[in-house]
Amino acid sequence: QLIESGGGLVQAGDSLRLSCTASSPIYSSTVVAWFRQAPGKERDFVACVYRSGTGTAYGDGVKGRFTVSRDMDHNTVALQMNRLQSEDTAIYYCAAGTYCTKGPERYRYWGQGTQVTVSS
């Protein structure tokens, strides 16, 4: 089970931190990723973090602004989002899978999502 939290309404230029908490069996054995989906658009890859917590990857448009990290002690993956833009408005989902890949179909477990709205 994956549970996202931390979404909300912010102004352009603000920061927001999302958290994804996973049940232990999922968390310890898989890659955890963040995706986002804006209304009428496909679900896009945002970032992922490998099992070790030291390997990460980012999607286009968020590099240099977003940082993904993994807290092994608390089964949590965080997504720190800085310098938010209106284009970042979307529902953000965390997902768990075997490999860090940009294709959402490769992830077996998904959370329910958390809404992030950035006003300009």
N, C-alpha and C positions, 0 to 999 in steps of 0.2 A: 504494500500500500504506500502511495506517495501523497503527501499533503503539502500544497504550496501556501505561502502566506507572505504578507508584506506589501501587497498591491495597494493602489490608491490613486488619488488625484493630486498631481503636482504641477508646478509651473515649468515652462521651458527653462533649461539651465539648472534645474534642481537635481538632486540625487535621490535614489530610492534603493533599498536593499530588499531583495526577495530571498525567501528561504524555502527549501524543499526538505521535508523530513521523511525518511524512508524507514520502513520496517527493516529489522536487522538482516534477514536473509537476502533481501533485495540489495540492500546497501553494500554489504560486504563482498558481493560477488560480481558486481556489474559496474559499467560506466554509467554516469548520470549526466544528462544533458538538459538544456533549456531550449524550448522552442517558443515561438509566438505566432499568433494568428490575428490579423486585423480583419475587420468586417469585409466580406466579399473577396478575401485573398486566401492564398494557400498558407499552410502552416510552414513557417520558415525556421531554419536552424539558427540558434543564437550562440550557444556555447556548450562545451562538454568538458568534463574532467574525468581523467582515468582513475582506476582503482587506487593507485598509489597517492593520488592527490597532487602529484607533481607535473603531470602531463595535461595540457589544456589545449583547446582549439576554439576559434571564434568564427562566427559568420561575418560576411561583408556588412559594413555599415555600423558595426559595434566595436570593432577593434580600436583599442586605445581609449574607449569610454567605459566598457563593461569589463568586469573581472569576475571570474568564477573560481570558487574555492570550496574545499571539502574539509569538514570537521569530522574526523574519524571517531572521536570520542562521543559525539552526539548524533551520529547518523544523519548529518545535515549537510546539504550543499547550498551555498549562498551565491547569489548573483548581485554583485554591487554595480549599480547603474549610475553613472555620472554624466553630467552635461546632457540631460535628457532633452529630446526634441519631440515635436508633435508627431513625427513619423514613427516614434517608438510606441505610440498608443496601440495597444493590442491586449489580448488575453495571453498571459504567459503560462506555459506548461512545463513541468519537469517530467522527465522520462528516464527510464532505466533500460539499459540494453547491454549487449555483449561487446560491441565495438563503438568507437566514437565515429559516427557517420552523420552526414547531413540529411539523409533520408529518413523521414519520420516512420516509415513502414518497418524500419529495422529495429524499432524499440518495442519491447514487449509490454512494459508497464508504464502507465500514465497517471498523472494526477488530474484533478478536476479543473485546474487553472485558477489564476488570479488576475483580476483586471488592473491594468496600468493605463491611466489616462494622463496625457501631458497636454496642458493648455498653453497656447502660444500668446 
